[in-house]
Amino acid sequence: MQTRRVALLAIIGAVVFWGLSFISIKIAVAVLPPMTLGALRFFLGTIILFFIKGRLAPEEHLVTEDIPYLAGAGLIGVTAYFFFENNGVARVSASEASIIIAAIPVLAMLMERFLPPRQPLHLRRWAGAALSMFGVYLVVLPSLPAAGPLKTASDPIGYLFMFGAALSWVGYAILTQGLSAKRSRIYIVFWQSVFGFLGFLPFAFFEHPAWEHLTWSVLAHVAYLGIFCSALGYWFYVYALQHLGVGTSSVFINLIPVVTVVAGFFALQERLAALQWWGALAVISGVYLATLQGRPETRASTKEGA
């Protein structure tokens, strides 16, 4: 039970870091192109993780047989995710992008159910995922285009990019959970970050950052993204995966828009509509329903007792 509580705190911490990251990204991306920003934040994050690993697991060196899984998770969950997301948001509204990303819990649970080893899923978890997805929809509904929530993007390819981002995240979660059974969390996160950083470089090479506009404020936001979002956030998320499972951990991703909306309320003086508060309540309720401990029917619950 104590381990489960720590895992829940870890995933909440990761979600808060990533939810607040949108403010830093908004400021930094005005100067640094998307993939250059990704390379910088993961370069910094990798340095931080190197020192953490040196303190927690100095004797744990890279194992050759792990490279395909570490490289795959880093390239899929770091490089590919931000490649798809950044290109998708450039083609559809942020609200539409958030709704598509909300499909992550369903995709994760489908993979748990139909990919070996197949896991039976309790109806409660499906209901929790559906409720949290509906909550995200309510949160972003007031900011949807005037044509209504069914309005399509001007460039339909943007939807494909966002679905690519969602699939990338689920793939990252599944690859990471397989490694968690035999390697330390810091080992996993460090090497994933290394491979993810390397994956950014070919894209960043063709971008043209406005270095002359780089300020201490922008550097501070890059530092936040590197330390709290790329290093600690991923480390916390891997810990949660180990003890909560793929589906349950992924449900928490729906809290990111809620954190962003609340942060915007205080930091940017944005005002929430009543519908958005109901959406936030639905998201939190859905997360609670999906993580409520019940019979040991899923991969998450069987690992919790270990």
C-alpha positions in Angstrom: 0.0 0.0 0.0 2.8 2.4 0.9 4.5 1.7 -2.5 1.3 2.4 -4.3 1.0 5.8 -2.5 4.5 6.7 -3.5 3.8 5.7 -7.1 0.7 7.8 -7.1 2.7 10.8 -5.8 5.3 10.2 -8.4 2.8 10.2 -11.3 1.1 13.3 -9.9 4.5 15.1 -9.6 5.3 14.2 -13.2 1.9 15.5 -14.4 2.3 18.8 -12.5 5.8 19.3 -14.0 4.5 18.5 -17.5 1.3 20.6 -17.1 3.3 23.7 -16.1 5.7 23.0 -18.9 3.3 24.5 -21.5 4.0 28.0 -20.1 7.7 27.5 -20.4 7.4 26.0 -23.9 5.2 29.0 -25.0 7.9 31.4 -24.0 11.0 29.4 -25.1 9.6 28.3 -28.5 9.2 32.0 -29.5 13.1 32.0 -29.7 14.0 28.3 -30.1 12.4 26.1 -32.8 10.6 23.0 -31.5 13.3 20.3 -32.1 16.1 22.6 -31.1 14.3 23.3 -27.8 13.8 19.5 -27.4 17.5 18.9 -28.0 18.5 21.5 -25.4 16.1 20.4 -22.7 17.1 16.8 -23.1 20.8 17.6 -23.2 20.4 19.4 -19.9 18.1 16.7 -18.5 20.7 14.0 -19.5 23.4 15.9 -17.6 21.2 16.0 -14.4 20.3 12.4 -14.7 24.0 11.5 -15.2 24.8 12.9 -11.8 21.7 11.3 -10.2 22.7 7.9 -11.7 26.2 8.3 -10.5 24.9 8.7 -6.9 22.1 6.1 -7.0 23.5 3.4 -9.3 27.2 4.0 -10.1 27.9 0.3 -10.7 25.0 -0.2 -13.2 26.5 0.1 -16.7 24.9 -0.1 -20.1 24.0 -3.7 -21.0 24.2 -4.5 -24.7 21.0 -6.6 -24.7 19.1 -3.5 -23.3 20.1 -1.2 -26.1 17.2 -2.0 -28.5 14.7 -1.4 -25.8 16.4 1.7 -24.4 16.9 3.2 -27.8 13.4 2.3 -28.9 11.8 3.9 -25.9 14.0 7.0 -26.2 13.4 7.4 -29.9 9.7 6.6 -29.6 8.8 8.3 -26.3 11.1 11.3 -26.6 12.1 12.1 -30.1 9.1 10.8 -32.0 6.6 12.0 -29.5 7.8 15.6 -29.7 8.2 15.4 -33.4 4.6 14.3 -33.9 3.2 16.7 -31.2 5.0 19.8 -32.4 4.1 19.2 -36.1 0.5 18.3 -35.1 0.0 21.4 -33.0 1.3 23.5 -35.9 -1.6 22.1 -38.1 -4.5 21.9 -35.7 -5.6 23.9 -32.7 -4.2 23.2 -29.3 -7.7 22.2 -28.1 -8.1 19.7 -30.8 -4.6 18.3 -30.1 -5.5 17.9 -26.4 -8.6 15.9 -27.2 -6.7 13.5 -29.5 -4.0 13.0 -26.9 -6.7 12.1 -24.4 -7.0 8.8 -26.4 -3.7 7.6 -24.7 -5.5 5.7 -21.9 -7.7 3.8 -24.3 -4.8 2.9 -26.6 -2.8 1.8 -23.6 -5.6 -0.4 -22.2 -6.3 -1.9 -25.6 -2.6 -2.8 -25.9 -2.7 -4.4 -22.4 -5.8 -6.3 -23.4 -4.8 -7.6 -26.9 -1.0 -7.8 -26.9 0.9 -10.6 -25.1 0.8 -11.1 -22.3 -2.9 -10.4 -22.6 -4.4 -8.8 -19.5 -8.2 -8.9 -18.6 -9.4 -5.3 -17.9 -12.0 -4.5 -15.3 -15.0 -2.4 -16.4 -14.2 0.1 -13.7 -10.9 1.0 -15.5 -12.6 1.5 -18.8 -15.2 3.7 -17.2 -12.5 5.8 -15.5 -10.6 6.3 -18.7 -13.8 7.3 -20.6 -14.8 9.7 -17.8 -11.4 11.4 -17.8 -11.4 11.7 -21.6 -14.8 13.3 -21.4 -13.5 15.7 -18.7 -10.6 16.8 -21.0 -13.2 17.5 -23.7 -15.2 19.7 -21.3 -12.0 21.6 -20.3 -11.0 22.4 -23.9 -14.6 22.9 -25.2 -14.9 26.7 -24.6 -11.7 27.3 -26.6 -12.8 25.2 -29.7 -13.3 27.1 -33.0 -16.6 28.9 -33.4 -17.8 26.4 -35.9 -18.3 23.9 -33.0 -16.6 20.9 -31.5 -17.0 18.9 -34.7 -15.0 21.4 -36.8 -12.2 19.8 -38.7 -8.7 21.1 -38.9 -7.6 23.1 -42.0 -4.9 20.4 -42.5 -6.2 16.9 -41.8 -2.6 15.6 -41.7 -2.4 17.4 -38.3 -4.8 14.8 -36.8 -2.5 12.0 -38.0 0.5 13.7 -36.4 -1.4 13.9 -33.0 -2.4 10.2 -33.3 1.2 9.5 -33.9 2.1 11.3 -30.7 -0.5 9.3 -28.8 0.8 6.0 -30.2 4.4 7.0 -29.5 3.6 7.6 -25.8 1.9 4.3 -25.4 4.8 2.5 -27.1 7.2 4.3 -24.8 5.2 3.2 -21.7 5.1 -0.5 -22.8 8.8 -0.7 -23.7 9.7 1.0 -20.4 7.6 -1.4 -18.3 9.4 -4.4 -19.7 12.7 -3.0 -18.6 11.5 -2.0 -15.1 11.4 -5.6 -14.0 15.2 -6.0 -14.3 16.9 -2.6 -14.3 16.8 0.4 -11.9 14.6 3.4 -12.7 17.5 5.8 -13.0 19.3 3.5 -15.4 16.3 3.3 -17.6 15.5 7.0 -17.7 19.1 8.1 -18.2 19.8 5.9 -21.2 16.4 6.7 -22.7 17.2 10.4 -22.4 20.5 9.9 -24.1 19.0 8.1 -27.1 16.1 10.6 -27.2 18.6 13.5 -27.2 20.6 11.9 -30.1 17.3 11.5 -32.0 16.6 15.3 -31.9 20.0 16.3 -33.4 19.2 15.5 -37.1 16.0 17.6 -36.9 17.6 20.4 -34.9 20.4 20.7 -37.5 18.0 22.0 -40.1 16.3 24.6 -37.8 17.4 28.2 -37.5 17.1 29.4 -33.9 17.0 33.2 -33.2 20.1 33.1 -30.9 20.3 36.9 -30.9 16.9 37.0 -29.0 18.0 34.5 -26.3 17.5 36.0 -22.8 18.1 34.9 -19.2 14.3 34.5 -19.0 14.3 32.1 -21.9 17.2 30.2 -20.5 15.4 29.8 -17.1 12.5 28.3 -18.9 14.7 25.9 -20.8 16.4 25.0 -17.5 13.0 24.2 -16.0 12.1 22.0 -19.0 15.3 20.2 -18.8 15.5 19.6 -15.0 11.9 19.2 -14.0 10.2 18.0 -17.2 12.9 16.0 -19.1 14.8 14.6 -16.0 12.6 14.4 -12.9 9.3 14.1 -14.8 10.4 11.0 -16.8 12.1 9.5 -13.7 8.9 9.8 -11.7 6.8 8.5 -14.6 8.9 5.3 -14.9 8.6 4.7 -11.2 4.8 4.9 -11.5 4.8 2.6 -14.5 6.6 0.0 -12.4 4.0 0.0 -9.7 0.8 1.1 -11.4 1.0 -0.4 -14.9 0.7 1.1 -18.3 -3.1 1.8 -18.4 -3.4 3.4 -15.0 -0.3 5.6 -15.4 -1.5 6.7 -18.8 -4.8 7.8 -17.4 -3.0 10.5 -15.4 -1.9 12.1 -18.7 -5.4 13.6 -18.8 -4.6 15.7 -15.8 -2.0 17.7 -17.8 -4.6 20.0 -19.5 -6.2 20.6 -16.1 -2.8 21.7 -14.6 -2.2 23.9 -17.6 -5.6 25.6 -17.3 -5.2 26.2 -13.6 -1.6 27.5 -14.1 -2.9 29.9 -16.8 -5.6 31.1 -14.3 -2.9 32.3 -11.8 0.1 33.0 -14.1 -1.7 34.5 -17.1 -4.9 35.8 -15.4 -7.0 33.5 -17.6 -10.5 33.0 -16.4 -12.1 29.5 -16.4 -15.7 28.9 -17.6 -18.0 27.0 -15.4 -17.9 24.1 -17.9 -14.1 23.9 -17.5 -14.4 23.5 -13.8 -16.9 20.6 -14.4 -14.4 19.1 -16.8 -11.6 19.3 -14.3 -13.9 17.5 -11.8 -14.6 14.8 -14.3 -11.0 14.3 -15.1 -10.0 13.9 -11.4 -13.0 11.6 -10.8 -12.0 9.5 -13.8 -8.4 9.2 -12.6 -9.7 8.1 -9.1 -12.0 5.6 -10.6 -9.3 4.0 -12.8 -6.8 3.8 -10.0 -9.2 2.6 -7.3 -7.7 -0.6 -5.9 -9.9 -3.6 -6.5 -9.4 -7.3 -7.4 -6.0 -8.2 -8.8 -7.2 -8.5 -12.4 -4.7 -6.3 -14.2 -1.0 -6.0 -14.7 -1.1 -2.9 -12.5 -2.7 -4.5 -9.5 -0.5 -7.6 -9.6 2.6 -5.5 -9.5 1.3 -3.4 -6.7 1.7 -6.2 -4.2 5.2 -7.0 -5.2 
